[in-house]
């Protein structure tokens, strides 16, 4: 059953209970009202009938006394007085009959045993009144007959007996009033009992309705709050980094679907955490290897720079030797013997120059090889950075999806939204770091390309210098064999020496370019080492962040 259906069903049950309680209360109030009305109407009717009997008896007595007064005044009673008394006597008899019938009827239809007993007593009291009336009426009729016959003395004597009968009738009527009052009191107590019973039943019904409503509300609340509490605890564990568990709340209702969605989300986060951990470990290992390689490359570049500086010093020495050769060639023009000696010295210097050129060429080729290897490693770093950037983009996308799921969960998804925000921040940091590293690698790659071009140009110039040095060596050898034949040959040697000086100067310029390129390569290598250090620190940070999630 869905949550909305549970709430509607609970509301329907409570409403039905309240409606039933309302109908029951109205019915009970109606019954109490009918009960009270019946008692009050009966008691009121009896009171009226008793009053009617008393009034009729009083009028009957008044008519009799009027007849007596008229007889005392006129010596004889009148037929009118007798007729008036007869009417009053009939009225009294009729009232007594009605009271007797009412008492009998009410006794048979009384509401409880106490009222039945009271109506029975009223019937007995009414019978006593009837008996007194039956004794009074014949005596009163006899008195009126004596008055009509003119026997006033006998009528007066009988009047004393009639007065005693009237007193007895009045006493009987007083007894009837006492019974009626007791009946009214019993009716009042019965009404109070019915009221108390009705109120108690309504209160019990209300209490039962409240208990049922509380049970229904508690059941519905428990069916909703227990899963929500479980979801809150589950989200709290996820916020603390525990992705190893699943929520136990599943089913076909809204809460069960929410539990299934949370389980699916945790499975995705768990897989993402595993992938992130594996990627960061690979990134850490690659960064460590790159840093070690860059450190080795930096040492090699430093060694190359030292070799280039040493070669430059050698070239300087060669330049100085060329100047000496030129001086000696000029001296040879003045003296052939000195020229021959100078030619031998120049041949030796050219041979050393050729060896130095070979050494420079080999060192330049080694520098070019190291630079090419460094370019290949920077390419590998670029591939790794692309992988890290792809991982960060996937992490950013997963964090966005997680944020959407957390927003759909509402208040219960707040802890998970914090986790998604942290993952998004981590992905942004990783992406920013990869952009910085990529920018640095671009600078390094451009420096390496420039170094490669400079190194190739240096190799070409060294080769050109080597060729010229070989030519100079051949010329000096020829000069040594023909120094004696023609002084003009020494002039050619001077010219060749000048050309050699120019070539050496070009070699010197090339070596300076190589040294500058080596310095740039060293600076780029140091930047690459710093970037590798930053990448290593970033990978360690990523490892630390992924290790907080327990899968």
ZIWO-V140618 format. One record per backbone hydrogen bond with DSSP energy under -0.5 kcal/mol. CO is the residue of the C=O (numbers start at 1). NH is the residue of the N-H. Records with the same first field share a line. If there is no record, write none. Layout:
CO = NH, NH
This chain:
2 = 6
3 = 7
4 = 8
5 = 9
6 = 10
7 = 11
8 = 12
9 = 13
10 = 14
11 = 15
12 = 16
13 = 17
14 = 18
15 = 19
16 = 20
17 = 21
18 = 22
19 = 23
20 = 24
21 = 25
22 = 26
23 = 27
24 = 28
25 = 29
26 = 30
27 = 31
28 = 32
29 = 33
30 = 34
31 = 35
32 = 36
33 = 37
34 = 38
35 = 39
36 = 40
37 = 41
38 = 42
39 = 43
40 = 44
41 = 45
42 = 46
43 = 47
44 = 48
45 = 49
46 = 50
47 = 51
48 = 52
49 = 53
50 = 54
51 = 55
52 = 56
53 = 57
54 = 58
55 = 59
56 = 60
57 = 61
58 = 62
59 = 63
60 = 64
61 = 65
62 = 66
63 = 67
64 = 68
65 = 69
66 = 70
67 = 71
68 = 72
69 = 73
70 = 74
71 = 75
78 = 82
79 = 83
80 = 84
81 = 85
82 = 86
83 = 87
84 = 88
85 = 89
86 = 90
87 = 91
88 = 92
89 = 93
90 = 94
91 = 95
92 = 96
93 = 97
94 = 98
95 = 99
96 = 100
97 = 101
98 = 102
99 = 103
100 = 104
101 = 105
102 = 106
103 = 107
104 = 108
105 = 109
107 = 110
112 = 116
113 = 117
114 = 118
115 = 119
116 = 120
117 = 121
118 = 122
119 = 123
120 = 124
121 = 125
122 = 126
123 = 127
124 = 128
125 = 129
126 = 130
127 = 131
128 = 132
129 = 133
130 = 134
131 = 135
132 = 136
133 = 137
134 = 138
135 = 139
136 = 140
137 = 141
138 = 142
139 = 143
140 = 144
141 = 145
142 = 146
143 = 147
144 = 148
145 = 149
146 = 151
147 = 77, 150
150 = 152
151 = 155
152 = 156
153 = 157
154 = 158
155 = 159
156 = 160
157 = 160, 161
158 = 162
159 = 163
160 = 164
161 = 165
162 = 166
163 = 167
164 = 168
165 = 169
166 = 170
167 = 171
168 = 172
169 = 173
170 = 174
171 = 175
172 = 176
173 = 177
174 = 178
175 = 179
176 = 180
177 = 181
178 = 182
179 = 183
180 = 184
181 = 185
182 = 186
183 = 187
184 = 188
185 = 189
186 = 190
187 = 191
188 = 192
189 = 193
190 = 194
191 = 195
192 = 196
193 = 197
194 = 198
195 = 199
196 = 200
197 = 201
198 = 202
199 = 203
200 = 204
201 = 205
202 = 206
203 = 207
204 = 208
205 = 209
206 = 210
207 = 211
208 = 212
209 = 213
210 = 214
211 = 215
212 = 216
213 = 217
214 = 218
215 = 219
216 = 220
217 = 221
218 = 222
219 = 223
220 = 224
221 = 224, 225
222 = 226
224 = 228
225 = 229
226 = 230
227 = 231
228 = 232
229 = 233
230 = 234
231 = 235
232 = 236
233 = 237
234 = 238
235 = 239
236 = 240
237 = 242
238 = 241
241 = 243, 550
248 = 250
253 = 257
254 = 258
255 = 259
256 = 260
257 = 261
258 = 262
259 = 263
260 = 264
261 = 265
262 = 266
263 = 267
264 = 268
265 = 269
266 = 270
267 = 271
268 = 272
269 = 273
270 = 274
271 = 275
272 = 276
273 = 277
274 = 278
275 = 279
276 = 280
277 = 281
278 = 282
279 = 283
280 = 284
281 = 285
282 = 286
283 = 287
284 = 288
285 = 289
286 = 290
287 = 291
288 = 292
289 = 293
290 = 294
291 = 295
292 = 296
293 = 297
294 = 298
295 = 299
296 = 300
297 = 301
298 = 302
299 = 303
300 = 304
301 = 305
302 = 306
303 = 307
304 = 308
305 = 309
306 = 310
307 = 311
308 = 312
309 = 313
310 = 314
311 = 315
312 = 316
313 = 317
314 = 318
315 = 319
316 = 320
317 = 321
318 = 322
319 = 323
320 = 324
321 = 325
322 = 326
323 = 327
324 = 328
325 = 329
326 = 330
327 = 331
328 = 332
329 = 333
330 = 334
331 = 335
335 = 339
336 = 340
337 = 341
338 = 342
339 = 343
340 = 344
341 = 345
342 = 346
343 = 347
344 = 348
345 = 349
346 = 350
347 = 351
348 = 352
349 = 353
350 = 354
351 = 355
352 = 356
353 = 357
354 = 358
355 = 359
356 = 360
357 = 361
358 = 362
359 = 363
360 = 364
361 = 365
362 = 366
363 = 367
364 = 368
365 = 369
366 = 370
367 = 371
368 = 372
369 = 373
370 = 374
371 = 375
372 = 376
373 = 377
374 = 378
375 = 379
376 = 380
377 = 381
378 = 382
379 = 383
380 = 384
381 = 385
382 = 386
383 = 387
384 = 388
385 = 389
386 = 390
387 = 391
388 = 392
389 = 393
390 = 394
391 = 395
392 = 396
393 = 397
394 = 398
395 = 399
396 = 400
397 = 401
398 = 402
399 = 403
400 = 404
401 = 405
402 = 406
403 = 407
404 = 408
405 = 409
406 = 410
407 = 410
409 = 412
410 = 413
411 = 414
413 = 417
414 = 418
415 = 419
416 = 420
417 = 421
418 = 422
419 = 423
420 = 424
421 = 425
422 = 426
423 = 427
424 = 428
425 = 429
426 = 430
427 = 431
428 = 432
429 = 433
430 = 434
431 = 435
432 = 436
433 = 437
434 = 438
435 = 439
436 = 440
437 = 441
438 = 442
439 = 443
440 = 444
441 = 445
442 = 446
443 = 447
444 = 448
445 = 449
446 = 450
447 = 451
448 = 452
449 = 453
450 = 454
451 = 455
452 = 456
453 = 457
454 = 458
455 = 459
456 = 460
457 = 461
458 = 462
459 = 463
460 = 464
461 = 465
462 = 466
463 = 467
464 = 468
465 = 469
466 = 470
467 = 471
468 = 472
469 = 473
470 = 474
471 = 475
472 = 476
473 = 477
474 = 478
475 = 479
476 = 480
477 = 481
478 = 482
479 = 483
482 = 485, 486
486 = 489, 490
487 = 490, 491
488 = 492
489 = 493
490 = 494
491 = 495
492 = 496
493 = 497
494 = 498
495 = 499
496 = 500
497 = 501
498 = 502
499 = 503
500 = 504
501 = 505
502 = 506
503 = 507
504 = 508
505 = 509
506 = 510
507 = 511
508 = 512
509 = 513
510 = 514
511 = 515
512 = 516
513 = 517
514 = 518
515 = 519
516 = 520
517 = 521
518 = 522
519 = 523
520 = 524
521 = 525
522 = 526
523 = 527
524 = 528
525 = 529
526 = 530
527 = 531
528 = 532
529 = 533
530 = 534
531 = 535
532 = 536
533 = 537
534 = 538
535 = 539
536 = 540
537 = 541
538 = 542
539 = 543
540 = 544
541 = 545
542 = 546
543 = 547
544 = 548
545 = 548
546 = 549
548 = 550
549 = 551
550 = 243
